[in-house]
Amino acid sequence: MKVKNRVKRYDEFQKVINYGEQLRSKSLVMYFLKNNLNYARVGISIPKKSGTAVLRNKIKRQIRAILYTELNLDISYDLIFISRKEFDTNNFSQTKSDIQNLLAKVG
């Protein structure tokens, strides 16, 4: 994803988490908040409880790969994806369907 399509700063993450709406699946939590921009921005957070740095990076890569194909960047939302303990890196198709369902609920 391009730099302009990322939520990077802590205060931006907190704004979306505190004031946005929340959707959950078995393996992910997604917060979303309407922004004043003409494009979507995405942030991904993986807690340290999820495992080693190698595993956390693998989770991030999988989420980014799915979002690259599934996310319409023309929507004006900030999206934050946070993985849960139940995230299974070996079940890519389940993760893809979870993200598709979450994105469909946003619009």
N, CA, C and O atoms as CSV, one atom per row, in Angstrom:
chain,resi,resn,atom,element,x,y,z
A,1,MET,N,N,0.828,-1.177,0.000
A,1,MET,CA,C,0.000,0.000,0.000
A,1,MET,C,C,0.880,1.250,0.000
A,1,MET,O,O,1.973,1.268,0.564
A,2,LYS,N,N,0.369,2.284,-0.647
A,2,LYS,CA,C,1.100,3.534,-0.691
A,2,LYS,C,C,1.121,4.180,0.683
A,2,LYS,O,O,0.284,3.887,1.536
A,3,VAL,N,N,2.089,5.064,0.885
A,3,VAL,CA,C,2.249,5.719,2.176
A,3,VAL,C,C,1.016,6.542,2.538
A,3,VAL,O,O,0.634,6.599,3.707
A,4,LYS,N,N,0.392,7.175,1.555
A,4,LYS,CA,C,-0.785,7.994,1.858
A,4,LYS,C,C,-1.976,7.150,2.312
A,4,LYS,O,O,-2.914,7.686,2.902
A,5,ASN,N,N,-1.956,5.859,2.051
A,5,ASN,CA,C,-3.043,4.962,2.433
A,5,ASN,C,C,-2.772,4.223,3.742
A,5,ASN,O,O,-3.399,3.200,4.015
A,6,ARG,N,N,-1.844,4.732,4.551
A,6,ARG,CA,C,-1.518,4.081,5.814
A,6,ARG,C,C,-1.845,4.977,6.994
A,6,ARG,O,O,-1.683,6.196,6.934
A,7,VAL,N,N,-2.301,4.361,8.053
A,7,VAL,CA,C,-2.423,5.037,9.334
A,7,VAL,C,C,-1.193,4.608,10.117
A,7,VAL,O,O,-1.029,3.425,10.413
A,8,LYS,N,N,-0.332,5.551,10.455
A,8,LYS,CA,C,0.934,5.194,11.075
A,8,LYS,C,C,1.081,5.738,12.503
A,8,LYS,O,O,1.644,5.067,13.367
A,9,ARG,N,N,0.581,6.936,12.746
A,9,ARG,CA,C,0.845,7.586,14.025
A,9,ARG,C,C,-0.078,7.073,15.125
A,9,ARG,O,O,-1.225,6.700,14.876
A,10,TYR,N,N,0.441,7.063,16.331
A,10,TYR,CA,C,-0.291,6.563,17.493
A,10,TYR,C,C,-1.588,7.329,17.707
A,10,TYR,O,O,-2.627,6.725,17.973
A,11,ASP,N,N,-1.538,8.665,17.593
A,11,ASP,CA,C,-2.744,9.456,17.842
A,11,ASP,C,C,-3.827,9.196,16.796
A,11,ASP,O,O,-5.015,9.295,17.103
A,12,GLU,N,N,-3.435,8.864,15.565
A,12,GLU,CA,C,-4.414,8.512,14.536
A,12,GLU,C,C,-5.071,7.168,14.856
A,12,GLU,O,O,-6.281,7.005,14.696
A,13,PHE,N,N,-4.260,6.209,15.308
A,13,PHE,CA,C,-4.799,4.911,15.722
A,13,PHE,C,C,-5.803,5.111,16.859
A,13,PHE,O,O,-6.901,4.556,16.822
A,14,GLN,N,N,-5.433,5.894,17.859
A,14,GLN,CA,C,-6.293,6.097,19.021
A,14,GLN,C,C,-7.587,6.810,18.657
A,14,GLN,O,O,-8.639,6.505,19.218
A,15,LYS,N,N,-7.522,7.747,17.732
A,15,LYS,CA,C,-8.726,8.454,17.296
A,15,LYS,C,C,-9.727,7.476,16.674
A,15,LYS,O,O,-10.918,7.526,16.979
A,16,VAL,N,N,-9.242,6.590,15.805
A,16,VAL,CA,C,-10.116,5.621,15.154
A,16,VAL,C,C,-10.659,4.628,16.177
A,16,VAL,O,O,-11.841,4.288,16.136
A,17,ILE,N,N,-9.826,4.167,17.079
A,17,ILE,CA,C,-10.253,3.185,18.074
A,17,ILE,C,C,-11.243,3.800,19.064
A,17,ILE,O,O,-12.230,3.158,19.423
A,18,ASN,N,N,-10.997,5.020,19.505
A,18,ASN,CA,C,-11.853,5.644,20.520
A,18,ASN,C,C,-13.173,6.166,19.967
A,18,ASN,O,O,-14.203,6.065,20.634
A,19,TYR,N,N,-13.157,6.719,18.764
A,19,TYR,CA,C,-14.356,7.369,18.230
A,19,TYR,C,C,-15.030,6.593,17.107
A,19,TYR,O,O,-16.144,6.932,16.710
A,20,GLY,N,N,-14.380,5.565,16.591
A,20,GLY,CA,C,-14.943,4.804,15.486
A,20,GLY,C,C,-15.821,3.664,15.937
A,20,GLY,O,O,-15.979,3.403,17.130
A,21,GLU,N,N,-16.386,2.994,14.962
A,21,GLU,CA,C,-17.205,1.816,15.234
A,21,GLU,C,C,-16.344,0.569,15.145
A,21,GLU,O,O,-15.252,0.595,14.576
A,22,GLN,N,N,-16.841,-0.520,15.710
A,22,GLN,CA,C,-16.065,-1.750,15.810
A,22,GLN,C,C,-16.858,-2.920,15.236
A,22,GLN,O,O,-18.055,-3.067,15.481
A,23,LEU,N,N,-16.154,-3.746,14.464
A,23,LEU,CA,C,-16.709,-5.003,13.964
A,23,LEU,C,C,-15.734,-6.111,14.321
A,23,LEU,O,O,-14.520,-5.907,14.326
A,24,ARG,N,N,-16.274,-7.286,14.621
A,24,ARG,CA,C,-15.415,-8.403,15.030
A,24,ARG,C,C,-15.686,-9.635,14.187
A,24,ARG,O,O,-16.806,-9.877,13.736
A,25,SER,N,N,-14.639,-10.396,13.993
A,25,SER,CA,C,-14.761,-11.742,13.456
A,25,SER,C,C,-14.007,-12.648,14.424
A,25,SER,O,O,-13.533,-12.194,15.465
A,26,LYS,N,N,-13.901,-13.909,14.085
A,26,LYS,CA,C,-13.221,-14.832,14.991
A,26,LYS,C,C,-11.740,-14.484,15.147
A,26,LYS,O,O,-11.178,-14.634,16.232
A,27,SER,N,N,-11.109,-14.022,14.069
A,27,SER,CA,C,-9.672,-13.800,14.115
A,27,SER,C,C,-9.248,-12.339,14.060
A,27,SER,O,O,-8.074,-12.033,14.267
A,28,LEU,N,N,-10.185,-11.425,13.784
A,28,LEU,CA,C,-9.826,-10.006,13.629
A,28,LEU,C,C,-10.851,-9.097,14.298
A,28,LEU,O,O,-12.019,-9.448,14.470
A,29,VAL,N,N,-10.368,-7.923,14.664
A,29,VAL,CA,C,-11.231,-6.832,15.091
A,29,VAL,C,C,-10.933,-5.682,14.140
A,29,VAL,O,O,-9.771,-5.368,13.880
A,30,MET,N,N,-11.991,-5.052,13.619
A,30,MET,CA,C,-11.800,-3.925,12.716
A,30,MET,C,C,-12.520,-2.709,13.275
A,30,MET,O,O,-13.711,-2.762,13.583
A,31,TYR,N,N,-11.782,-1.612,13.403
A,31,TYR,CA,C,-12.358,-0.331,13.777
A,31,TYR,C,C,-12.392,0.521,12.519
A,31,TYR,O,O,-11.472,0.463,11.703
A,32,PHE,N,N,-13.444,1.309,12.356
A,32,PHE,CA,C,-13.513,2.176,11.188
A,32,PHE,C,C,-14.143,3.507,11.568
A,32,PHE,O,O,-15.032,3.586,12.416
A,33,LEU,N,N,-13.649,4.551,10.908
A,33,LEU,CA,C,-14.108,5.903,11.168
A,33,LEU,C,C,-14.044,6.684,9.873
A,33,LEU,O,O,-13.045,6.618,9.157
A,34,LYS,N,N,-15.094,7.419,9.563
A,34,LYS,CA,C,-15.144,8.245,8.354
A,34,LYS,C,C,-14.070,9.324,8.464
A,34,LYS,O,O,-13.907,9.944,9.515
A,35,ASN,N,N,-13.333,9.544,7.361
A,35,ASN,CA,C,-12.325,10.602,7.354
A,35,ASN,C,C,-12.704,11.683,6.344
A,35,ASN,O,O,-13.646,11.503,5.572
A,36,ASN,N,N,-11.991,12.786,6.340
A,36,ASN,CA,C,-12.276,13.910,5.445
A,36,ASN,C,C,-11.485,13.831,4.149
A,36,ASN,O,O,-11.459,14.794,3.383
A,37,LEU,N,N,-10.857,12.726,3.899
A,37,LEU,CA,C,-10.041,12.541,2.707
A,37,LEU,C,C,-10.872,11.838,1.637
A,37,LEU,O,O,-11.967,11.351,1.919
A,38,ASN,N,N,-10.368,11.784,0.442
A,38,ASN,CA,C,-11.078,11.102,-0.649
A,38,ASN,C,C,-10.560,9.690,-0.869
A,38,ASN,O,O,-10.776,9.106,-1.930
A,39,TYR,N,N,-9.888,9.149,0.109
A,39,TYR,CA,C,-9.323,7.809,-0.025
A,39,TYR,C,C,-9.298,7.131,1.345
A,39,TYR,O,O,-9.400,7.781,2.385
A,40,ALA,N,N,-9.161,5.824,1.313
A,40,ALA,CA,C,-9.116,5.028,2.535
A,40,ALA,C,C,-7.686,4.975,3.067
A,40,ALA,O,O,-6.714,5.038,2.313
A,41,ARG,N,N,-7.593,4.859,4.388
A,41,ARG,CA,C,-6.300,4.625,5.032
A,41,ARG,C,C,-6.443,3.402,5.928
A,41,ARG,O,O,-7.490,3.185,6.538
A,42,VAL,N,N,-5.388,2.613,6.002
A,42,VAL,CA,C,-5.430,1.348,6.735
A,42,VAL,C,C,-4.276,1.285,7.726
A,42,VAL,O,O,-3.150,1.674,7.417
A,43,GLY,N,N,-4.576,0.787,8.922
A,43,GLY,CA,C,-3.560,0.505,9.925
A,43,GLY,C,C,-3.722,-0.928,10.391
A,43,GLY,O,O,-4.838,-1.430,10.523
A,44,ILE,N,N,-2.596,-1.582,10.640
A,44,ILE,CA,C,-2.621,-2.977,11.094
A,44,ILE,C,C,-1.825,-3.063,12.385
A,44,ILE,O,O,-0.700,-2.570,12.466
A,45,SER,N,N,-2.412,-3.687,13.387
A,45,SER,CA,C,-1.749,-3.847,14.669
A,45,SER,C,C,-1.829,-5.306,15.092
A,45,SER,O,O,-2.899,-5.914,15.076
A,46,ILE,N,N,-0.685,-5.856,15.470
A,46,ILE,CA,C,-0.615,-7.247,15.910
A,46,ILE,C,C,-0.036,-7.256,17.324
A,46,ILE,O,O,1.112,-6.851,17.504
A,47,PRO,N,N,-0.784,-7.702,18.328
A,47,PRO,CA,C,-0.274,-7.709,19.700
A,47,PRO,C,C,0.889,-8.690,19.888
A,47,PRO,O,O,0.994,-9.687,19.175
A,48,LYS,N,N,1.737,-8.397,20.836
A,48,LYS,CA,C,2.875,-9.274,21.109
A,48,LYS,C,C,2.447,-10.644,21.607
A,48,LYS,O,O,3.213,-11.604,21.517
A,49,LYS,N,N,1.236,-10.744,22.131
A,49,LYS,CA,C,0.719,-12.037,22.594
A,49,LYS,C,C,0.528,-13.010,21.438
A,49,LYS,O,O,0.388,-14.214,21.650
A,50,SER,N,N,0.521,-12.483,20.210
A,50,SER,CA,C,0.296,-13.337,19.038
A,50,SER,C,C,1.477,-14.241,18.731
A,50,SER,O,O,1.314,-15.249,18.042
A,51,GLY,N,N,2.655,-13.907,19.222
A,51,GLY,CA,C,3.803,-14.767,18.982
A,51,GLY,C,C,5.068,-13.971,18.741
A,51,GLY,O,O,5.165,-12.796,19.095
A,52,THR,N,N,6.032,-14.635,18.132
A,52,THR,CA,C,7.321,-14.007,17.874
A,52,THR,C,C,7.199,-12.969,16.767
A,52,THR,O,O,6.166,-12.876,16.104
A,53,ALA,N,N,8.254,-12.193,16.574
A,53,ALA,CA,C,8.253,-11.150,15.548
A,53,ALA,C,C,8.053,-11.748,14.161
A,53,ALA,O,O,7.395,-11.145,13.314
A,54,VAL,N,N,8.613,-12.922,13.928
A,54,VAL,CA,C,8.459,-13.581,12.630
A,54,VAL,C,C,6.991,-13.889,12.369
A,54,VAL,O,O,6.498,-13.659,11.265
A,55,LEU,N,N,6.295,-14.401,13.361
A,55,LEU,CA,C,4.882,-14.738,13.220
A,55,LEU,C,C,4.030,-13.479,13.066
A,55,LEU,O,O,3.108,-13.446,12.250
A,56,ARG,N,N,4.336,-12.447,13.847
A,56,ARG,CA,C,3.579,-11.192,13.741
A,56,ARG,C,C,3.749,-10.569,12.359
A,56,ARG,O,O,2.784,-10.056,11.793
A,57,ASN,N,N,4.943,-10.605,11.818
A,57,ASN,CA,C,5.170,-10.071,10.470
A,57,ASN,C,C,4.437,-10.895,9.410
A,57,ASN,O,O,3.942,-10.343,8.427
A,58,LYS,N,N,4.368,-12.198,9.607
A,58,LYS,CA,C,3.633,-13.049,8.672
A,58,LYS,C,C,2.149,-12.693,8.672
A,58,LYS,O,O,1.518,-12.644,7.616
A,59,ILE,N,N,1.597,-12.447,9.855
A,59,ILE,CA,C,0.193,-12.050,9.964
A,59,ILE,C,C,-0.029,-10.732,9.224
A,59,ILE,O,O,-0.993,-10.599,8.469
A,60,LYS,N,N,0.857,-9.759,9.437
A,60,LYS,CA,C,0.728,-8.468,8.750
A,60,LYS,C,C,0.801,-8.623,7.238
A,60,LYS,O,O,0.036,-7.992,6.509
A,61,ARG,N,N,1.707,-9.451,6.772
A,61,ARG,CA,C,1.837,-9.666,5.319
A,61,ARG,C,C,0.574,-10.287,4.746
A,61,ARG,O,O,0.130,-9.902,3.665
A,62,GLN,N,N,-0.008,-11.241,5.458
A,62,GLN,CA,C,-1.241,-11.866,4.976
A,62,GLN,C,C,-2.388,-10.859,4.918
A,62,GLN,O,O,-3.133,-10.823,3.938
A,63,ILE,N,N,-2.531,-10.054,5.947
A,63,ILE,CA,C,-3.608,-9.059,5.958
A,63,ILE,C,C,-3.405,-8.054,4.835
A,63,ILE,O,O,-4.362,-7.708,4.142
A,64,ARG,N,N,-2.175,-7.576,4.640
A,64,ARG,CA,C,-1.894,-6.629,3.555
A,64,ARG,C,C,-2.187,-7.229,2.192
A,64,ARG,O,O,-2.740,-6.552,1.325
A,65,ALA,N,N,-1.824,-8.494,1.990
A,65,ALA,CA,C,-2.057,-9.148,0.702
A,65,ALA,C,C,-3.558,-9.243,0.400
A,65,ALA,O,O,-3.979,-9.035,-0.737
A,66,ILE,N,N,-4.341,-9.550,1.400
A,66,ILE,CA,C,-5.791,-9.639,1.204
A,66,ILE,C,C,-6.373,-8.252,0.937
A,66,ILE,O,O,-7.200,-8.087,0.041
A,67,LEU,N,N,-5.945,-7.260,1.709
A,67,LEU,CA,C,-6.463,-5.902,1.524
A,67,LEU,C,C,-6.082,-5.325,0.163
A,67,LEU,O,O,-6.834,-4.542,-0.418
A,68,TYR,N,N,-4.933,-5.707,-0.331
A,68,TYR,CA,C,-4.483,-5.215,-1.636
A,68,TYR,C,C,-5.476,-5.581,-2.736
A,68,TYR,O,O,-5.694,-4.802,-3.664
A,69,THR,N,N,-6.077,-6.766,-2.633
A,69,THR,CA,C,-7.027,-7.204,-3.659
A,69,THR,C,C,-8.475,-6.861,-3.318
A,69,THR,O,O,-9.283,-6.662,-4.225
A,70,GLU,N,N,-8.819,-6.789,-2.040
A,70,GLU,CA,C,-10.220,-6.664,-1.633
A,70,GLU,C,C,-10.671,-5.246,-1.300
A,70,GLU,O,O,-11.862,-4.951,-1.396
A,71,LEU,N,N,-9.759,-4.367,-0.915
A,71,LEU,CA,C,-10.143,-3.048,-0.426
A,71,LEU,C,C,-10.302,-2.052,-1.564
A,71,LEU,O,O,-9.426,-1.923,-2.420
A,72,ASN,N,N,-11.428,-1.352,-1.563
A,72,ASN,CA,C,-11.662,-0.256,-2.490
A,72,ASN,C,C,-11.093,1.001,-1.835
A,72,ASN,O,O,-11.623,1.464,-0.825
A,73,LEU,N,N,-10.033,1.550,-2.394
A,73,LEU,CA,C,-9.356,2.694,-1.787
A,73,LEU,C,C,-10.100,4.002,-2.015
A,73,LEU,O,O,-9.647,5.045,-1.546
A,74,ASP,N,N,-11.223,3.981,-2.719
A,74,ASP,CA,C,-11.978,5.197,-2.977
A,74,ASP,C,C,-12.948,5.551,-1.853
A,74,ASP,O,O,-13.540,6.631,-1.868
A,75,ILE,N,N,-13.117,4.660,-0.884
A,75,ILE,CA,C,-13.995,4.977,0.240
A,75,ILE,C,C,-13.252,5.908,1.195
A,75,ILE,O,O,-12.026,5.843,1.294
A,76,SER,N,N,-13.968,6.753,1.884
A,76,SER,CA,C,-13.353,7.737,2.786
A,76,SER,C,C,-13.412,7.250,4.226
A,76,SER,O,O,-14.126,7.819,5.052
A,77,TYR,N,N,-12.670,6.210,4.521
A,77,TYR,CA,C,-12.635,5.650,5.866
A,77,TYR,C,C,-11.207,5.398,6.303
A,77,TYR,O,O,-10.330,5.112,5.488
A,78,ASP,N,N,-10.986,5.510,7.622
A,78,ASP,CA,C,-9.773,5.011,8.248
A,78,ASP,C,C,-10.136,3.661,8.839
A,78,ASP,O,O,-11.099,3.556,9.599
A,79,LEU,N,N,-9.377,2.627,8.499
A,79,LEU,CA,C,-9.639,1.268,8.968
A,79,LEU,C,C,-8.454,0.786,9.798
A,79,LEU,O,O,-7.303,0.935,9.388
A,80,ILE,N,N,-8.731,0.219,10.944
A,80,ILE,CA,C,-7.696,-0.363,11.794
A,80,ILE,C,C,-8.024,-1.840,11.977
A,80,ILE,O,O,-9.114,-2.189,12.431
A,81,PHE,N,N,-7.085,-2.696,11.624
A,81,PHE,CA,C,-7.241,-4.135,11.807
A,81,PHE,C,C,-6.325,-4.580,12.948
A,81,PHE,O,O,-5.127,-4.295,12.949
A,82,ILE,N,N,-6.912,-5.281,13.914
A,82,ILE,CA,C,-6.150,-5.822,15.037
A,82,ILE,C,C,-6.417,-7.315,15.084
A,82,ILE,O,O,-7.567,-7.753,15.127
A,83,SER,N,N,-5.335,-8.096,15.076
A,83,SER,CA,C,-5.516,-9.547,15.096
A,83,SER,C,C,-5.824,-10.008,16.519
A,83,SER,O,O,-5.479,-9.345,17.498
A,84,ARG,N,N,-6.477,-11.150,16.602
A,84,ARG,CA,C,-6.794,-11.761,17.881
A,84,ARG,C,C,-5.935,-13.010,18.054
A,84,ARG,O,O,-5.260,-13.447,17.122
A,85,LYS,N,N,-5.968,-13.575,19.250
A,85,LYS,CA,C,-5.182,-14.780,19.531
A,85,LYS,C,C,-5.557,-15.926,18.604
A,85,LYS,O,O,-4.720,-16.765,18.271
A,86,GLU,N,N,-6.828,-15.958,18.186
A,86,GLU,CA,C,-7.332,-17.064,17.379
A,86,GLU,C,C,-6.889,-16.996,15.921
A,86,GLU,O,O,-7.260,-17.866,15.132
A,87,PHE,N,N,-6.107,-15.986,15.541
A,87,PHE,CA,C,-5.673,-15.835,14.149
A,87,PHE,C,C,-4.836,-17.043,13.747
A,87,PHE,O,O,-3.873,-17.393,14.428
A,88,ASP,N,N,-5.207,-17.677,12.634
A,88,ASP,CA,C,-4.517,-18.871,12.148
A,88,ASP,C,C,-3.803,-18.525,10.849
A,88,ASP,O,O,-4.454,-18.294,9.830
A,89,THR,N,N,-2.484,-18.487,10.871
A,89,THR,CA,C,-1.724,-18.125,9.674
A,89,THR,C,C,-1.784,-19.218,8.618
A,89,THR,O,O,-1.488,-18.962,7.451
A,90,ASN,N,N,-2.156,-20.418,9.000
A,90,ASN,CA,C,-2.212,-21.522,8.041
A,90,ASN,C,C,-3.538,-21.584,7.291
A,90,ASN,O,O,-3.664,-22.357,6.341
A,91,ASN,N,N,-4.526,-20.795,7.691
A,91,ASN,CA,C,-5.842,-20.830,7.072
A,91,ASN,C,C,-6.108,-19.500,6.361
A,91,ASN,O,O,-6.905,-18.684,6.825
A,92,PHE,N,N,-5.434,-19.299,5.239
A,92,PHE,CA,C,-5.504,-18.045,4.480
A,92,PHE,C,C,-6.911,-17.798,3.953
A,92,PHE,O,O,-7.380,-16.660,3.967
A,93,SER,N,N,-7.587,-18.832,3.492
A,93,SER,CA,C,-8.929,-18.653,2.927
A,93,SER,C,C,-9.926,-18.193,3.986
A,93,SER,O,O,-10.807,-17.387,3.685
A,94,GLN,N,N,-9.808,-18.683,5.212
A,94,GLN,CA,C,-10.686,-18.239,6.297
A,94,GLN,C,C,-10.427,-16.775,6.626
A,94,GLN,O,O,-11.366,-16.010,6.847
A,95,THR,N,N,-9.166,-16.387,6.660
A,95,THR,CA,C,-8.820,-14.996,6.924
A,95,THR,C,C,-9.365,-14.088,5.827
A,95,THR,O,O,-9.874,-13.002,6.106
A,96,LYS,N,N,-9.256,-14.539,4.579
A,96,LYS,CA,C,-9.758,-13.753,3.457
A,96,LYS,C,C,-11.265,-13.567,3.563
A,96,LYS,O,O,-11.766,-12.466,3.338
A,97,SER,N,N,-11.988,-14.614,3.899
A,97,SER,CA,C,-13.443,-14.486,4.010
A,97,SER,C,C,-13.824,-13.602,5.200
A,97,SER,O,O,-14.803,-12.859,5.120
A,98,ASP,N,N,-13.069,-13.668,6.304
A,98,ASP,CA,C,-13.320,-12.790,7.447
A,98,ASP,C,C,-13.178,-11.324,7.048
A,98,ASP,O,O,-14.030,-10.500,7.378
A,99,ILE,N,N,-12.103,-11.006,6.340
A,99,ILE,CA,C,-11.864,-9.624,5.922
A,99,ILE,C,C,-12.914,-9.177,4.916
A,99,ILE,O,O,-13.381,-8.040,4.984
A,100,GLN,N,N,-13.291,-10.037,3.990
A,100,GLN,CA,C,-14.334,-9.692,3.025
A,100,GLN,C,C,-15.648,-9.377,3.733
A,100,GLN,O,O,-16.329,-8.417,3.372
A,101,ASN,N,N,-16.009,-10.172,4.730
A,101,ASN,CA,C,-17.248,-9.945,5.474
A,101,ASN,C,C,-17.198,-8.625,6.250
A,101,ASN,O,O,-18.177,-7.879,6.287
A,102,LEU,N,N,-16.053,-8.347,6.864
A,102,LEU,CA,C,-15.920,-7.094,7.602
A,102,LEU,C,C,-16.010,-5.889,6.671
A,102,LEU,O,O,-16.686,-4.909,6.983
A,103,LEU,N,N,-15.328,-5.964,5.530
A,103,LEU,CA,C,-15.355,-4.843,4.584
A,103,LEU,C,C,-16.740,-4.650,3.974
A,103,LEU,O,O,-17.140,-3.521,3.692
A,104,ALA,N,N,-17.472,-5.740,3.770
A,104,ALA,CA,C,-18.832,-5.636,3.211
A,104,ALA,C,C,-19.761,-4.902,4.176
A,104,ALA,O,O,-20.664,-4.189,3.740
A,105,LYS,N,N,-19.552,-5.067,5.461
A,105,LYS,CA,C,-20.393,-4.392,6.442
A,105,LYS,C,C,-20.124,-2.892,6.501
A,105,LYS,O,O,-21.011,-2.109,6.839
A,106,VAL,N,N,-18.899,-2.498,6.172
A,106,VAL,CA,C,-18.557,-1.068,6.156
A,106,VAL,C,C,-19.172,-0.397,4.933
A,106,VAL,O,O,-19.688,0.717,5.022
A,107,GLY,N,N,-19.116,-1.078,3.797
A,107,GLY,CA,C,-19.705,-0.511,2.578
A,107,GLY,C,C,-18.710,-0.411,1.557
A,107,GLY,O,O,-19.005,0.043,0.451
